Amino acid sequence: MRWAMLLVIVITWGSGFNDLEASPLEQRTTWSENEANQEAMLAYLKPILKSTGRVARIYYLGPCKKYGDYYAVSFPHVRVLPPSRSSTAISAVRDIFRNDDNVNISDGPDGIIRIVIGRPPVALLKTKLAALTFDQSQRYTESLALWRIMDNKEVDDVERKLHFYPDGPPLRISLGENSIEGTPHIPASMTNLTVDQALDSVAKNFGVMVLYGVCTEEHLYTIYHVALNP
């Protein structure tokens, strides 16, 4: 299959998103600027999630950046401000983005806070998976779990139909097992769910943020996680 393997930290290659009408000038951001955009958001978001025991999913639309022979999805500029004292996690998160009309935030019955930056296409996330099985390493390692969710025939078929593929170069890494009794992990199998629901399971079981970014210019996407602890 075409996703050879994601690096343990799942290569983010940058991170960056502007809206659908972003100009060429707006898209000429450097790696450090893209990384700073994401870090500025995380600096306010992480403490809220950690202190309240919540997790988040982040979906974003952004430009492609070329690094050598490959394109990668970058993270967008977002306007963030320190949150004021709030009684709930969702109100504090909304407060962070109060000056950015390009960000939409929701809090569903599943307990996951969803942050949407721009209008990223989500058809791929609606792909239905009949069954997923995870080996021991995949069950106990966030990046390997994410890779396994996307490495299957159903996703391959939808990618070809949409002409929509993961960013960056194919990577092959051999990793040993990372299973320690009592540490966070996902179930050994999942059935009858969508890709988005499987990604939710990773966020909830590992207590991490799972991000999904899209670059429409090159028909690329990226999926990776960010831990709440240093």
N, C-alpha and C positions, 0 to 999 in steps of 0.2 A: 504494500500500500504506500501511497505517496507521502504520508506523514512519517518519515523514518523514525524520528523521536524528537521530543522537545528536551532542551536542556533542563536540568533540575530546577533552575529558576525560571524556566520557560522564557526563552529569549524574547524580551520585549522590544528590542531594537530601538527604542526611542519611545515615544508615546505621544500622540498629539492629535488634536481634533479641532477643526474649524467647522463652520456651517457649510451647507451645500454650495453656497455661492462664494466661497472663500476665493480671494484674488490671488494671482501668482505671488505678489509681494507678501501677502499674509502667510503663504505657505513656505516661504524661505526661512524657516526656523532651523536652528542648529540642534544637534543632539542635546547639548547642555540646556538649551532653552526648553526643549520638549520635556526633558527630565525634570527641570525646575517647575514646569507647569504641573506635572503630576505630584511632585513632592510638596508643593504649596498646598494642594488640595488635601493630601494625605496627612499633613501636619495638623490640620484641624479635625479631620475625619476620624483618624485612628483613636485618639483619646475618648471620643464620644462612644464609639463602638465598644472599646475595651471596658469602659466604666459602666456600660449598660448591658453588657453581655449580648450585644446584637451583632449581626453580620450584614454585609452589603453586597449587592451586585451592581456593577457599573457598566453601562453600555455607551459607546461613543462613536462618533463619525469624524474622520479626520483625513488629512492629506497623506499621500505616500511620500516617503523619503527614500532615496536610492543610496545604498551603502555597498560599494563595489559592484558586484554583478546582480545584486538582489534589491528588491524594494521591500520596505517595511512600513507598517502602520504606525503613525506618530500620535502622541497624545495632544489634545488641544489646549489652547489658552482658555482658562476659566477664571472668572472673577470670584474670588473668595474673600471672606471677611471673618474675623474671629466671632464665634457664636456667643450670643448673650446667654445669661443663665436661663435655662429652659427646663421644664418639668419632665419632658419626654425626649427620647432619642430622636424621634422623627422631627420634632419641632427644632431641635438643635441643629440637625443636619440641614433642614430647610433654611435656617438662619445663616449658615455658612454661604449659601448660594443666593442670598436675598437680592443681590445686585446683578445677577446674571439671568436674563430672560431665556437663554438658550438651554437652561438646565431644568428638567422636570423630575420631581421626586415623589415617590409613592411608598406606601407601607401596606403590604397585603396581609391576609390572614395567616400566611406561612411564616410571618415574623421576619422576613427579609426586607431590608430597606433597598429600594431600587432607584438608582440615579441614572438618568438618561441625558446625555449631552449631545445636542443636535438631534438628527433624525437618522440613526443608523438602521439600515435594512436588517430585518430579523428573521427572514424566511428560513435561513439555515437552522436557526435555533428551534424552529417548529418541527424539524425532522423527527419522525416517530421511530423509536427504537424498540424492537420486539424484545430483545434481551441483551444484557451486558453482563459479562463476567470479568472479575478482576483477580489477578494473581496477588500474592502476599505483598510484593513490593508496591504494586499499584494501589492496594487497599490502604497502605500506610504512608504514602508519599503523594502530596498534593499534585505536583507537576505530572507524575506518572498517571495518576487517576484522570487528569484532564486529557492527557494524550490518549489514554485508552478510550475515553468517551468519544473522541473524534476519529479514532482509527477503526472504522468499521464500514461495511458495505453500504449501509443506508446513507451514511454521511457522504461516502464517495459518490454515490449516485446523484445525490442532491447537488453536490459541488459541481459535477459535470453538467447537470441540467442548468444550474445558475451561472456557470462559468465563473466560479467564485472559489478561491483557494487560500490556504494559509500562507502568511508572509514569511520572508526570510529563507535561508537555505535549508535543505533537509539535513538533519543532524543525527548521527548515530552515537549512542552512548550506552555502555554496558554498566549497569548499576547492581549492586548487591541488595539483598533484602534489608528493609528498614522497619521491621516489625518489632515493636516492644509492647508487651502486654500492658494494657491500661492507657496507652497513648491514643490520640484521636485517629479514627480510621473510618472508611466507608464500608458498606456491606459487601459481601463476596459477590453478590449478583443484584441486578435491578431488572425489572421487566415492565413492558408496556408504559413507556414514558417518552417524553420529548428530550431533545438535547438540552434545552433550557432547564428542564426539571432535573436532569442528571447533574448539570452544573450547579444548580441550587443545592443538591445533596453534598457536593464537595464543599461549598461555602458553609453550610450548616454543620456538617460533621467535623470539619477541620477548624471551624471558627475563623475563616479567612474571608477576604474580599476576592471575588472572582470577576475579572474584567474581560469584556468582549469589545474589541475595536474593529472598525471597518474603514477601508479606503476604497471608495467607489471608482476612482480614476483607473486603478490597476486591478480592480475586482479582487481585493485581498482582505483577509481578516486575521485577527490575532486573538488568542485566548490565553490568559495567564492569571496567576493569583498573587496577592500581596498579603503577607502575614501581618497581624495586628501587633505582634510582639517584635522587638528589635531582632 
